[in-house]
Amino acid sequence: MLKNETLFFELALKSDALLLGDFILKSGKKSPYFFNVGSFFNRGFLAELSNLYTEEIISSKFEFDVIFGPAYKGIPLSAAISASLSTKISKPTPFAFNRKEAKVHGEGGSIVGELKDKKVLVVDDVLTAGTALKESLEIISQEGGSAIGCLVALDREEKDEDNNFYRDNLFNEGIKIFSIAKISELD
């Protein structure tokens, strides 16, 4: 297991973000574990988590203009990662996020930040079937941006009905998926 992957699992267990047992997921599937990135927030481990994302971004040599975090959990993630990365590379790193409901006053719209004509790195908490990621990609495209890939904390390594990993299906659609950790690496 890689160093950051080990650190992620240690932190996820310490913060109760990763619970082991018998769970029924939103999809109705049974799972031997449950992952909730909100526990990192609740327990005060957002800085540590964002540093793991930052290390992955730096080591993967992503080339992007802005980080995008989908509402809701992606918002604090993108903000913390932006701050962490800006400090590490000594260069401002913009971030953007979507609102679930468009704002009709002030600056208006459903996006906070700028995506038009930008290369965008999507950050999110977990990859299951890729549904949330596809929604993010559609938002970015509608706003005139171009997604260069997605970085998640945990890849659940779920498979479709043909026994293909969802991340591979997305990769075949031209989307590069990266993760800090893969569930198969949990000891």
N, C-alpha and C positions, 0 to 999 in steps of 0.2 A: 504494500500500500504506500502511496506517495505521502510525503510529509504533510502537505496541506489537507489531504484527505483524512489522515489520522487526526490532525488538529480539529478538523470539522466534526468528525464523529465524536471526539471527546467533548467538544463544546456543545454539540447537539444533545448528547446524553446528560451532561451537567446542567443544561438549561431546561431539560424536559421537552425540548423541541422534537426529539425522537423518542417515541414511546414504543416499547416492545410488548406484545400481547396478541389479543384477537380483536380486530377492529372491522367495522363495516364502513367503507369509504362512501363519499358522496355519489360515486358511480354505482353503488350497490354491491361492489365486489368486496370479498373478504380479504384482509391483509394481516400479516403477522406484525406489522408496525404501522405507526401513524406519525406523520411529520407535520409540524406546525411551526413555521418560521416566526410566528407571532410570539412564541415563547422566548426567542432571542431578545425581542423587544421588551417583553414583560420582565425579564430577569436582568436586563441591563447589559446584554452582550452584543449589542448592535455594532459597536466599534470593532470588536474582535471578528465578528462575521464579515463586516465590510472590508477589513484588512485581508481576509482570505480571498474575497472577490478581487481585491486590488492586486494581490500577488498573482492570481490566475490571469488577470488582464495583462499585467506586465510580462509574465513569462510566455503568454500566448502571442504577444506582439500584435494585438488587435490594432487596426488602423480605423479610427472612427472620429467623428466630430462631436457627438452627443450621446449620452447614456439615456435610455428610455426605460422607465419603470411603470408597468401597468397598474392601474388602480386595483386594489387598494394597497396590498402589501408591497408592491413594487415601488410605491412612492417613497417610504422611508428608506428602502434599500438603495434606490437610485441616488437619493440625497446623501446618504452616508458614504456610499461608494465614491461619488463625485468628490466629496470632501477628502476622503482618504487618498484617492488617486491624485488629486490636485496637490496634496502635501508631499506625497512620495516622489512625484515627477517634477515638482516645482513649476507647474503650469496649470492654469485654470481648466477645469473639466466641466463643461456645461451638462445639465441634465434636463429632462423633460418628462412629463407624465400626462396621462389622460384623466379627465373627470368622468364619472359615471353619467352625470347630467350636465349638459351644456349650460354655461353661465350666460345670462342675458344682459348683465350690467357690467360696468367696469370694462376690463379688456375683453370680456365675452369669450365665447367659444368653449370647446371641450378639451383643449390642449393647453397646458401650462409649459412654456418653453418653446423652443423653435426646432422644427423638424424639416422644413422646406429646404430642399437642395443639400441636405446633410446626410452623411454616412452615420448610421445609427446602430449602436450596440444595445440590444434588449437584455435587461437583467430581470430575473424573476426567481422565485423561491424553489420551485420544484417542477420537473417535467414528468408528466404522467402520459396522457395521450396527445399532448400538443395543442389542445383546443384553445387555451388561453394565449399561447404563443401565436397561433394563427390569427386570433383576434388582434393582437398587438401588431402583427405584420400588416394587416389590413388597415389599421389606423395610421401607421407610419406611411404606407403607400398613399392613402387618401390625403395625407398632409404634405405630400410631395417629397418625402424622405426615402432613403434606400437602406433597408436593414442589411447589415453585414454579417450578422449572426446573433446568437443568443447564449448567454451564460446563466446557468442556474446553480443553486447551491447543491441540490440533490437530484440526480437522475434515478427515478424509480425503476428504470429499465423494464417498463411495461411493454408487452408485445400485443400486436394486433391478431386478428383471427387467422392470419397466414403465418403466425409465429415470427414475425419481423419486429424488431425494436421500433417503437414510434420515432425515436431520434433518427434512425436510419431512413425511415420514410420521409421525414422532414429534410434530411440531408439530400435524398434523391430529388426533392423538390427545390434544391438549391440553397437550403438554409443550413448553415453550420451551427451545430449544437455543441456547447462545451459545458462541463460541470466541474464543480469542486470535488464532488464525490459521487460514486455510483453505489447503489444499494448492495450490489453483489460483493463489494469490498468490505462490508461490515463483518467483523469477526464475531 
